[in-house]
Amino acid sequence: MGEHPNVAFVQEMFAAMDRGETAWFDAHIADDIVWHVGGNSRASGTFRGKETVAKMMGAVANPDAMKAQTHDILANDDHAVVLGSALVTAPSGASVEYNYVNVFHIAGDKVTEAWGMSENDAETDPIWDEFAPS
C-alpha cells in the first residue's frame, strides 16, 4: 500500500516552512481557516481567517526562528497528524527544543483547520510570548 497523498501534502508544507516560503501557505490555506495554538502564552488561542493566520505565522516564518523535524506523519482522507520536534529561537535569543503534535484537517488540497500542541507549555510559553504582538 502506497503513502497517502495527505502525507506528501504535509511534507510539502513543512518543506515550504523550512524555506520560509509563504506563497505555499497562501495557496494551500483555506480562506476561512481556523488555527488553534495550544498553551498559555500570549500567542495561544484560536485564529480565524487566512489573513489572521498568516499574521500569526509571520513571526516564525523566518527559517532561523524555527526548525521543525517531523518524526512521523499519519494521514487519511480528512486529516494528517504530525509527530515531531522543534527548536524555536525567540527574538531575545532564548530558545527551547520540544516535541509537538500537529493535527491538520485537509480538504481539496487546503488546510481548513489546524491544532498545534507542544509537550511542555511551561517551557514553550515564555518563548512564544516573545512572538506574540504586544
Phi and psi restraints in degrees (value plus and minus 20) as a CYANA .aco file:
   2 GLY   PHI    -100.1   -60.1
   2 GLY   PSI     152.3   192.3
   3 GLU   PHI     -89.9   -49.9
   3 GLU   PSI     120.4   160.4
   4 HIS   PHI     -88.4   -48.4
   4 HIS   PSI     121.8   161.8
   5 PRO   PHI     -77.6   -37.6
   5 PRO   PSI     -49.2    -9.2
   6 ASN   PHI     -91.1   -51.1
   6 ASN   PSI     -40.1    -0.1
   7 VAL   PHI     -87.0   -47.0
   7 VAL   PSI     -68.0   -28.0
   8 ALA   PHI     -82.5   -42.5
   8 ALA   PSI     -59.0   -19.0
   9 PHE   PHI     -78.4   -38.4
   9 PHE   PSI     -67.7   -27.7
  10 VAL   PHI     -90.3   -50.3
  10 VAL   PSI     -55.9   -15.9
  11 GLN   PHI     -80.0   -40.0
  11 GLN   PSI     -62.1   -22.1
  12 GLU   PHI     -80.4   -40.4
  12 GLU   PSI     -62.4   -22.4
  13 MET   PHI     -81.4   -41.4
  13 MET   PSI     -66.0   -26.0
  14 PHE   PHI     -88.8   -48.8
  14 PHE   PSI     -54.6   -14.6
  15 ALA   PHI     -84.7   -44.7
  15 ALA   PSI     -61.2   -21.2
  16 ALA   PHI     -82.8   -42.8
  16 ALA   PSI     -60.6   -20.6
  17 MET   PHI     -82.7   -42.7
  17 MET   PSI     -62.7   -22.7
  18 ASP   PHI     -80.5   -40.5
  18 ASP   PSI     -53.1   -13.1
  19 ARG   PHI    -106.8   -66.8
  19 ARG   PSI     -26.6    13.4
  20 GLY   PHI      50.6    90.6
  20 GLY   PSI       7.5    47.5
  21 GLU   PHI    -107.8   -67.8
  21 GLU   PSI      72.6   112.6
  22 THR   PHI     -93.2   -53.2
  22 THR   PSI     -41.9    -1.9
  23 ALA   PHI     -81.7   -41.7
  23 ALA   PSI     -54.8   -14.8
  24 TRP   PHI     -81.0   -41.0
  24 TRP   PSI     -65.1   -25.1
  25 PHE   PHI     -84.2   -44.2
  25 PHE   PSI     -61.4   -21.4
  26 ASP   PHI     -79.6   -39.6
  26 ASP   PSI     -57.5   -17.5
  27 ALA   PHI    -100.1   -60.1
  27 ALA   PSI     -40.5    -0.5
  28 HIS   PHI    -142.1  -102.1
  28 HIS   PSI      -6.3    33.7
  29 ILE   PHI    -132.6   -92.6
  29 ILE   PSI     108.3   148.3
  30 ALA   PHI     -83.5   -43.5
  30 ALA   PSI     126.8   166.8
  31 ASP   PHI     -77.7   -37.7
  31 ASP   PSI     -55.3   -15.3
  32 ASP   PHI    -123.9   -83.9
  32 ASP   PSI      10.6    50.6
  33 ILE   PHI     -75.9   -35.9
  33 ILE   PSI     129.3   169.3
  34 VAL   PHI    -142.8  -102.8
  34 VAL   PSI     102.0   142.0
  35 TRP   PHI    -141.6  -101.6
  35 TRP   PSI     100.2   140.2
  36 HIS   PHI    -122.9   -82.9
  36 HIS   PSI     105.5   145.5
  37 VAL   PHI    -131.9   -91.9
  37 VAL   PSI      98.4   138.4
  38 GLY   PHI     -94.3   -54.3
  38 GLY   PSI     153.4   193.4
  39 GLY   PHI      84.0   124.0
  39 GLY   PSI    -189.6  -149.6
  40 ASN   PHI    -147.2  -107.2
  40 ASN   PSI      -5.1    34.9
  41 SER   PHI    -100.2   -60.2
  41 SER   PSI     153.5   193.5
  42 ARG   PHI     -87.8   -47.8
  42 ARG   PSI     -37.0     3.0
  43 ALA   PHI    -109.1   -69.1
  43 ALA   PSI     -24.2    15.8
  44 SER   PHI     -99.4   -59.4
  44 SER   PSI     138.6   178.6
  45 GLY   PHI     114.7   154.7
  45 GLY   PSI    -186.6  -146.6
  46 THR   PHI    -132.6   -92.6
  46 THR   PSI     106.7   146.7
  47 PHE   PHI    -133.7   -93.7
  47 PHE   PSI     110.1   150.1
  48 ARG   PHI    -139.2   -99.2
  48 ARG   PSI     112.4   152.4
  49 GLY   PHI      75.2   115.2
  49 GLY   PSI     126.8   166.8
  50 LYS   PHI     -78.9   -38.9
  50 LYS   PSI     -63.5   -23.5
  51 GLU   PHI     -83.5   -43.5
  51 GLU   PSI     -63.9   -23.9
  52 THR   PHI     -84.4   -44.4
  52 THR   PSI     -63.7   -23.7
  53 VAL   PHI     -86.4   -46.4
  53 VAL   PSI     -61.6   -21.6
  54 ALA   PHI     -80.5   -40.5
  54 ALA   PSI     -60.9   -20.9
  55 LYS   PHI     -85.2   -45.2
  55 LYS   PSI     -63.2   -23.2
  56 MET   PHI     -82.5   -42.5
  56 MET   PSI     -62.4   -22.4
  57 MET   PHI     -97.8   -57.8
  57 MET   PSI     -40.7    -0.7
  58 GLY   PHI     -76.9   -36.9
  58 GLY   PSI     -52.7   -12.7
  59 ALA   PHI     -84.8   -44.8
  59 ALA   PSI     -52.0   -12.0
  60 VAL   PHI    -129.2   -89.2
  60 VAL   PSI      -7.2    32.8
  61 ALA   PHI     -86.9   -46.9
  61 ALA   PSI     -41.4    -1.4
  62 ASN   PHI     -88.6   -48.6
  62 ASN   PSI      99.9   139.9
  63 PRO   PHI     -78.3   -38.3
  63 PRO   PSI     -40.3    -0.3
  64 ASP   PHI     -96.0   -56.0
  64 ASP   PSI     -41.4    -1.4
  65 ALA   PHI    -100.9   -60.9
  65 ALA   PSI     -53.5   -13.5
  66 MET   PHI    -161.9  -121.9
  66 MET   PSI     109.2   149.2
  67 LYS   PHI    -140.1  -100.1
  67 LYS   PSI      94.1   134.1
  68 ALA   PHI    -130.7   -90.7
  68 ALA   PSI     120.4   160.4
  69 GLN   PHI    -143.8  -103.8
  69 GLN   PSI     108.4   148.4
  70 THR   PHI    -110.6   -70.6
  70 THR   PSI     116.2   156.2
  71 HIS   PHI    -118.8   -78.8
  71 HIS   PSI     -53.3   -13.3
  72 ASP   PHI    -181.5  -141.5
  72 ASP   PSI     129.5   169.5
  73 ILE   PHI    -149.6  -109.6
  73 ILE   PSI     102.5   142.5
  74 LEU   PHI    -130.7   -90.7
  74 LEU   PSI     112.9   152.9
  75 ALA   PHI    -166.8  -126.8
  75 ALA   PSI     132.8   172.8
  76 ASN   PHI    -156.7  -116.7
  76 ASN   PSI    -183.9  -143.9
  77 ASP   PHI     -87.6   -47.6
  77 ASP   PSI     -40.9    -0.9
  78 ASP   PHI    -131.4   -91.4
  78 ASP   PSI     -50.4   -10.4
  79 HIS   PHI    -155.4  -115.4
  79 HIS   PSI     137.8   177.8
  80 ALA   PHI    -153.8  -113.8
  80 ALA   PSI     116.1   156.1
  81 VAL   PHI    -136.7   -96.7
  81 VAL   PSI     106.8   146.8
  82 VAL   PHI    -131.3   -91.3
  82 VAL   PSI     107.1   147.1
  83 LEU   PHI    -127.3   -87.3
  83 LEU   PSI     106.2   146.2
  84 GLY   PHI    -180.4  -140.4
  84 GLY   PSI    -193.0  -153.0
  85 SER   PHI    -153.5  -113.5
  85 SER   PSI     135.6   175.6
  86 ALA   PHI    -162.7  -122.7
  86 ALA   PSI     132.0   172.0
  87 LEU   PHI    -140.4  -100.4
  87 LEU   PSI      98.3   138.3
  88 VAL   PHI    -136.8   -96.8
  88 VAL   PSI     111.0   151.0
  89 THR   PHI    -136.6   -96.6
  89 THR   PSI     101.1   141.1
  90 ALA   PHI     -98.7   -58.7
  90 ALA   PSI     145.9   185.9
  91 PRO   PHI     -74.9   -34.9
  91 PRO   PSI     -50.6   -10.6
  92 SER   PHI     -94.3   -54.3
  92 SER   PSI     -32.4     7.6
  93 GLY   PHI      80.3   120.3
  93 GLY   PSI     -33.9     6.1
  94 ALA   PHI     -84.9   -44.9
  94 ALA   PSI     126.0   166.0
  95 SER   PHI    -162.4  -122.4
  95 SER   PSI     144.0   184.0
  96 VAL   PHI    -167.6  -127.6
  96 VAL   PSI     121.4   161.4
  97 GLU   PHI    -132.3   -92.3
  97 GLU   PSI     114.4   154.4
  98 TYR   PHI    -174.5  -134.5
  98 TYR   PSI     144.4   184.4
  99 ASN   PHI    -114.2   -74.2
  99 ASN   PSI     130.3   170.3
 100 TYR   PHI    -162.2  -122.2
 100 TYR   PSI     144.0   184.0
 101 VAL   PHI    -150.1  -110.1
 101 VAL   PSI     107.2   147.2
 102 ASN   PHI    -138.8   -98.8
 102 ASN   PSI     117.7   157.7
 103 VAL   PHI    -141.0  -101.0
 103 VAL   PSI     108.7   148.7
 104 PHE   PHI    -140.3  -100.3
 104 PHE   PSI     109.8   149.8
 105 HIS   PHI    -112.6   -72.6
 105 HIS   PSI     103.8   143.8
 106 ILE   PHI    -140.9  -100.9
 106 ILE   PSI     109.6   149.6
 107 ALA   PHI    -161.8  -121.8
 107 ALA   PSI     104.4   144.4
 108 GLY   PHI      40.1    80.1
 108 GLY   PSI      23.2    63.2
 109 ASP   PHI      40.6    80.6
 109 ASP   PSI       9.4    49.4
 110 LYS   PHI    -156.5  -116.5
 110 LYS   PSI     122.3   162.3
 111 VAL   PHI     -99.3   -59.3
 111 VAL   PSI     103.2   143.2
 112 THR   PHI    -124.5   -84.5
 112 THR   PSI     -43.1    -3.1
 113 GLU   PHI    -176.4  -136.4
 113 GLU   PSI     126.4   166.4
 114 ALA   PHI    -163.5  -123.5
 114 ALA   PSI     128.0   168.0
 115 TRP   PHI    -150.7  -110.7
 115 TRP   PSI     112.2   152.2
 116 GLY   PHI    -146.6  -106.6
 116 GLY   PSI     108.0   148.0
 117 MET   PHI    -153.9  -113.9
 117 MET   PSI     114.5   154.5
 118 SER   PHI    -122.2   -82.2
 118 SER   PSI     143.2   183.2
 119 GLU   PHI     -91.8   -51.8
 119 GLU   PSI     -49.6    -9.6
 120 ASN   PHI    -164.6  -124.6
 120 ASN   PSI      74.3   114.3
 121 ASP   PHI     -79.7   -39.7
 121 ASP   PSI     -51.9   -11.9
 122 ALA   PHI     -81.7   -41.7
 122 ALA   PSI     -51.3   -11.3
 123 GLU   PHI    -106.7   -66.7
 123 GLU   PSI     -56.0   -16.0
 124 THR   PHI    -106.4   -66.4
 124 THR   PSI     -50.9   -10.9
 125 ASP   PHI     -74.8   -34.8
 125 ASP   PSI     -65.4   -25.4
 126 PRO   PHI     -82.0   -42.0
 126 PRO   PSI     -53.1   -13.1
 127 ILE   PHI     -90.1   -50.1
 127 ILE   PSI     -67.4   -27.4
 128 TRP   PHI     -85.7   -45.7
 128 TRP   PSI     -48.6    -8.6
 129 ASP   PHI     -77.4   -37.4
 129 ASP   PSI     -54.6   -14.6
 130 GLU   PHI     -89.1   -49.1
 130 GLU   PSI     -43.1    -3.1
 131 PHE   PHI    -109.6   -69.6
 131 PHE   PSI     -37.5     2.5
 132 ALA   PHI     -92.7   -52.7
 132 ALA   PSI     122.8   162.8
 133 PRO   PHI     -84.3   -44.3
 133 PRO   PSI     123.4   163.4
